[in-house]
Amino acid sequence: MFHLLKTNGKARRGQLQTAHGIIETPFFMPIATKGAVKTLSSADMENLGASILLSNTYHLLLRPGLDAMKTFGGLHAFMNWQKPILTDSGGYQVFSLSRINKTTEEGVKFQSHIDGSYVFLTPELSMDMQKAIGSDIAMQFDDVAAGTSTRERYEDAMERSLRWAKRSKEAFRASAGATLSSGHRTIAAVPYDSIAPASALFGIVQGGIYEDLRSRSIKGLVDIGFDGYAIGGLSVGEPREDMFRMVKHCSDQLPQDKPRYFMGGGMPEEIVENVKAGVDMFDCVLPSRNARHGTLFVWNQDPSTIDFDNVDPLNPTWYSCLRITNEKCQFDLSPIDVFCDCETCKTTTRAYVRHLFSVQEILALRLASIHNLRFYLRLMEELRKWSGG
């Protein structure tokens, strides 16, 4: 259940109630794709202030699998994380990671990127797996069009996603399972009586960069009825101006009393602009991925002093990206970020973290990830204050 508390222009301050607790909005979800945020533990994420994590149905379906997830009692128990979890439906990964995939009206047959076995993923199986995971927020299974698609492909994917949205909702409501079939095995789906059911199901708005397709998608999803709505199919290579335009277009049409989720983006300034357009939820691999490659987000000023009303979405000046492996950091004994309160900035220096990267010490990845994720989570804390306190 979503409660809209205050607004600042179109920006929204709210609370999202789930089976594992209330989440203050707007919020950012660190990516725990396979049941962990890379190099960090569940206790680390708790200490960093994360209120929810995102895991992925595709990866967890392949490993450890449906039966194993039932044995573990769901992902919360398995990874010892007691706060909410959102799960992506697996649609995007089927198209981006599988060696071969073929879409039919029933679902997608794909070849696993792990062992080459074939799996047939349907809306029903996606819902079964998300229930086995014990997701607090589940996503409908959707047909994902590549970022360079034609209008015809975007329209076809949008219409199929609407049909799959209806099937996803019907399966989400049902307690009966499906089966997983592959070249090597057939696995019975899980009865979910012993695992906490997902408390919400979100529909996904598709339609590329075309307003009319997005509007048709929104109308179809609202007619079906979901607990929240995601804006999908953006941050996949389109110009940033088109992304902002589509987010504003969708936010203006989505229901006021439901949470809005921008999937997969993005840079800090993009999050700020999309919060200002009325989006409540975000996820992105950038903070953790950039950290592992030595690029760190650094505040240029005390984040509590940022005037979000007047920031430039195309030329941010309130933060910088620090390449920690640069030679200029070799003898720099200052903290990574003087305005950051994370463990890394409190206990180490730029010179030390650079040294760890230079000798390929795994600790470098952990320290950098702690800092970047804290940067994103602190950004959301400041945006919540700005959106209504």
C-alpha positions in Angstrom: 0.0 0.0 0.0 1.3 3.4 -1.0 0.7 6.6 1.0 1.5 10.0 -0.6 2.4 12.3 2.2 3.7 15.5 0.6 4.7 17.0 -2.7 7.1 19.6 -3.9 6.0 20.5 -7.4 5.7 17.1 -9.0 8.2 15.5 -6.7 6.6 13.2 -4.2 7.3 12.2 -0.6 5.6 9.0 0.5 5.6 5.6 2.2 5.4 2.2 0.6 4.2 -0.6 3.0 5.4 -4.1 2.3 5.5 -7.5 4.0 8.9 -6.7 5.3 8.5 -3.1 6.4 7.7 0.4 5.3 10.0 2.1 2.8 10.3 5.9 2.7 10.0 7.3 -0.9 11.7 8.3 -3.1 14.3 5.5 -2.6 17.1 3.7 -4.4 17.6 -0.1 -4.6 21.1 -1.5 -4.6 21.5 -4.4 -7.0 21.8 -7.8 -5.4 21.3 -9.7 -8.7 22.1 -13.2 -7.5 21.3 -12.7 -3.8 24.2 -10.4 -2.9 25.4 -6.9 -3.6 28.9 -7.6 -5.1 31.6 -7.6 -2.4 29.1 -6.6 0.4 27.1 -8.5 3.0 23.5 -8.0 4.1 24.9 -6.4 7.3 26.9 -4.0 5.2 23.7 -3.0 3.3 21.9 -2.5 6.7 24.8 -0.3 7.9 24.8 1.8 4.7 21.1 2.6 5.2 19.6 0.5 2.4 15.9 0.0 2.9 15.3 -2.4 0.0 17.4 -4.5 -2.4 16.7 -5.7 -5.9 17.4 -9.3 -7.0 16.7 -11.0 -10.3 14.4 -13.8 -11.2 16.4 -15.0 -14.2 19.6 -15.5 -12.3 18.1 -17.1 -9.3 15.9 -19.4 -11.5 19.1 -20.7 -13.1 21.0 -20.9 -9.8 20.2 -22.0 -7.2 16.8 -22.8 -8.8 13.2 -23.2 -7.9 13.4 -26.2 -5.6 16.5 -24.9 -3.8 14.8 -21.5 -3.1 11.9 -23.4 -1.6 14.3 -25.4 0.6 16.0 -22.2 1.8 12.6 -20.7 2.7 13.0 -17.8 0.3 15.7 -15.3 -0.4 15.2 -13.3 2.8 16.1 -16.3 5.0 18.8 -17.5 2.5 20.8 -14.2 2.5 19.7 -13.1 6.0 18.1 -9.9 4.8 15.0 -8.9 6.8 14.0 -5.8 4.8 12.1 -5.7 1.5 13.2 -7.2 -1.8 12.0 -6.3 -5.2 12.6 -8.8 -8.0 12.9 -8.1 -11.7 10.9 -10.6 -13.7 13.8 -11.8 -15.8 12.5 -10.4 -19.1 15.4 -8.1 -19.7 18.1 -10.7 -18.9 16.5 -13.3 -21.2 17.2 -10.9 -24.1 20.5 -9.5 -22.9 22.3 -12.5 -21.5 20.9 -15.7 -23.1 22.9 -17.1 -26.0 19.8 -17.9 -28.1 16.2 -16.8 -27.4 12.9 -17.2 -29.3 9.8 -15.3 -28.4 6.3 -16.8 -28.9 3.0 -15.7 -27.6 3.3 -18.3 -24.8 6.7 -17.1 -23.6 10.4 -17.1 -24.3 12.6 -20.2 -25.0 16.2 -19.3 -24.2 19.6 -20.9 -23.8 21.2 -20.5 -20.5 24.4 -18.4 -20.5 25.7 -20.7 -17.8 25.5 -24.3 -19.2 23.7 -23.9 -22.5 20.6 -25.8 -21.4 17.2 -24.6 -22.7 14.6 -23.0 -20.5 11.1 -21.9 -21.4 10.2 -18.8 -19.4 6.6 -17.7 -19.3 4.7 -15.1 -17.3 3.4 -17.9 -15.1 6.8 -19.3 -14.3 8.2 -15.8 -13.6 5.4 -15.3 -11.1 6.0 -18.7 -9.5 9.7 -18.0 -9.1 9.2 -14.5 -7.6 6.8 -16.0 -5.1 9.3 -18.7 -4.3 11.9 -16.0 -3.7 9.4 -14.3 -1.4 9.6 -11.0 -3.2 7.9 -8.0 -1.5 7.5 -6.4 -4.9 7.2 -8.6 -8.0 7.4 -7.3 -11.6 5.3 -8.5 -14.5 7.0 -10.5 -17.2 7.5 -8.3 -20.2 8.7 -8.4 -23.8 11.8 -6.2 -24.0 12.6 -4.4 -27.2 16.2 -3.4 -27.9 17.1 0.3 -27.6 17.6 0.6 -31.4 14.3 -1.0 -32.3 11.9 0.3 -35.0 8.6 1.7 -34.0 6.9 -1.5 -35.2 9.0 -3.6 -32.8 8.3 -1.2 -29.9 4.6 -1.5 -30.6 4.7 -5.3 -30.9 6.6 -5.6 -27.6 4.3 -3.1 -25.9 1.2 -5.0 -27.0 2.6 -8.4 -26.0 3.8 -7.0 -22.7 0.1 -5.9 -22.0 -1.1 -9.5 -22.8 1.7 -10.9 -20.5 0.8 -8.3 -17.9 -2.7 -9.8 -17.6 -1.3 -13.3 -17.4 1.2 -12.2 -14.8 -1.5 -10.8 -12.6 -3.7 -13.9 -13.0 -0.7 -16.1 -12.1 0.3 -13.8 -9.2 -3.1 -14.3 -7.7 -3.1 -18.0 -8.1 -1.5 -20.5 -5.7 -1.1 -23.2 -8.2 2.4 -23.6 -9.7 3.8 -24.2 -13.2 6.8 -26.2 -14.3 10.3 -25.3 -15.4 11.4 -27.3 -18.5 14.9 -27.4 -19.8 17.2 -29.6 -21.9 18.3 -31.3 -18.7 15.5 -31.2 -16.2 11.9 -30.6 -15.3 11.3 -28.9 -11.9 8.0 -28.6 -10.2 7.0 -25.1 -9.1 6.8 -24.3 -5.5 3.7 -24.2 -3.2 4.1 -21.0 -1.4 2.2 -21.5 1.9 5.5 -21.5 3.9 7.1 -18.5 2.1 5.9 -15.0 2.6 3.9 -14.0 -0.5 4.8 -11.0 -2.6 2.8 -8.0 -1.2 2.7 -6.1 -4.5 2.8 -6.7 -8.3 3.9 -3.9 -10.6 3.1 -3.5 -14.3 5.7 -2.2 -16.7 5.1 0.7 -19.2 6.7 0.0 -22.6 6.6 1.9 -25.9 10.1 3.2 -26.5 10.4 6.9 -27.2 6.9 7.2 -28.6 4.3 9.1 -26.5 1.3 7.5 -28.1 2.6 4.0 -27.5 3.5 4.9 -23.9 0.0 6.2 -23.4 -1.6 3.1 -24.8 0.6 1.0 -22.5 -0.4 3.0 -19.4 -4.1 2.8 -20.2 -3.9 -1.0 -20.7 -2.0 -1.5 -17.5 -4.3 0.7 -15.4 -7.3 -1.1 -16.8 -5.8 -4.4 -15.6 -4.9 -2.8 -12.3 -1.5 -3.1 -10.5 -0.1 -2.1 -7.1 2.5 0.1 -8.8 3.8 1.0 -12.2 7.3 0.9 -13.7 8.7 2.9 -16.6 10.7 0.3 -18.5 12.7 0.3 -21.8 14.7 3.5 -21.1 18.3 4.2 -20.3 19.2 1.7 -23.1 21.0 4.1 -25.4 18.5 6.7 -26.3 19.4 10.4 -26.0 19.1 11.7 -22.4 16.5 14.3 -23.5 14.3 11.6 -24.9 14.5 9.7 -21.6 13.5 12.8 -19.6 10.7 13.5 -22.0 9.3 9.9 -21.7 9.5 9.9 -17.9 7.6 13.2 -17.6 5.0 12.0 -20.1 4.5 8.7 -18.2 4.5 10.3 -14.8 1.9 12.8 -15.8 -0.5 9.9 -16.8 0.2 7.3 -14.1 -2.2 7.1 -11.1 -1.3 9.5 -8.3 -2.1 7.0 -5.6 0.4 4.3 -6.9 4.2 4.2 -6.7 6.2 4.9 -9.8 9.4 3.0 -10.6 12.0 4.1 -13.1 13.8 0.9 -14.1 17.6 0.8 -14.5 18.7 4.4 -14.3 20.8 6.1 -13.8 23.4 8.8 -13.1 22.8 11.0 -10.0 21.6 13.9 -12.0 19.1 11.7 -13.9 17.7 10.5 -10.6 17.3 14.1 -9.4 15.5 15.1 -12.6 13.2 12.0 -12.5 12.3 12.6 -8.9 11.3 16.1 -9.9 9.1 14.5 -12.6 7.3 12.4 -9.9 9.2 9.1 -9.8 9.4 7.3 -6.5 11.7 4.3 -7.0 15.1 3.7 -8.7 17.7 1.0 -9.2 21.0 1.1 -11.1 24.2 -0.9 -11.4 26.3 2.2 -11.8 27.3 2.9 -8.2 28.6 -0.7 -7.6 29.9 -1.3 -11.1 31.7 2.0 -11.3 33.2 1.4 -7.9 34.7 -2.0 -9.0 36.3 -0.2 -11.9 37.8 2.6 -9.8 35.3 5.5 -10.5 33.9 7.1 -7.4 31.2 9.6 -6.9 32.3 12.6 -4.8 30.3 15.5 -3.4 31.5 18.9 -4.4 29.6 20.5 -1.5 27.7 19.4 1.6 24.8 17.5 0.2 22.4 19.1 2.7 23.1 22.5 1.0 22.2 21.4 -2.6 19.5 23.5 -4.2 17.7 20.7 -6.1 15.2 23.3 -7.5 18.0 24.8 -9.6 20.4 22.0 -10.6 21.2 21.5 -14.3 20.2 18.0 -15.3 22.6 18.0 -18.2 25.6 19.6 -16.5 25.7 18.8 -12.7 28.1 20.8 -10.6 27.3 19.4 -7.2 29.3 16.2 -7.6 32.2 14.9 -9.5 33.5 11.5 -10.6 36.9 10.7 -9.1 39.2 8.2 -11.0 40.8 6.7 -7.9 43.5 4.9 -9.9 44.8 8.2 -11.3 48.4 9.0 -10.4 47.4 12.2 -8.7 45.9 10.1 -5.9 49.1 8.2 -5.3 50.2 10.4 -2.4 46.8 12.0 -1.5 46.2 11.3 2.1 42.8 13.0 2.2 39.6 11.1 2.5 37.8 9.9 -0.7 35.1 12.5 0.1 35.2 15.0 2.9 31.4 15.3 2.9 30.7 11.5 3.1 30.0 9.6 6.3 30.7 6.1 5.0 33.2 3.7 6.6 35.6 4.1 3.7 35.8 7.9 4.0 36.1 7.7 7.8 38.9 5.2 7.9 41.0 5.3 4.7 42.6 7.7 2.3 42.7 8.2 -1.4 46.3 7.0 -1.5 45.5 3.8 0.3 42.5 2.9 -1.9 44.5 3.7 -5.0 47.3 1.4 -3.7 44.8 -1.4 -3.2 43.6 -1.1 -6.7 47.1 -1.0 -8.0 48.0 -4.3 -6.3 44.6 -5.8 -7.2 43.6 -6.3 -3.6 40.0 -7.4 -3.3 39.5 -5.0 -0.4 39.7 -2.1 -3.0 36.4 -3.3 -4.5 34.7 -3.5 -1.2 35.8 -0.1 0.0 34.9 1.6 -3.2 31.5 -0.1 -3.3 30.7 1.0 0.2 31.4 4.6 -0.7 29.5 4.7 -4.0 26.4 3.0 -2.6 26.5 5.4 0.4 26.7 8.3 -2.0 23.5 7.1 -3.8 21.6 6.3 -0.6 22.6 9.7 0.9 21.4 11.4 -2.3 18.0 9.8 -1.7 17.9 10.9 1.9 18.4 14.5 0.8 15.8 14.2 -2.0 13.3 12.9 0.6 13.9 16.0 2.7 13.6 18.2 -0.4 10.4 16.4 -1.6 8.6 17.1 1.6 10.6 16.3 4.7 
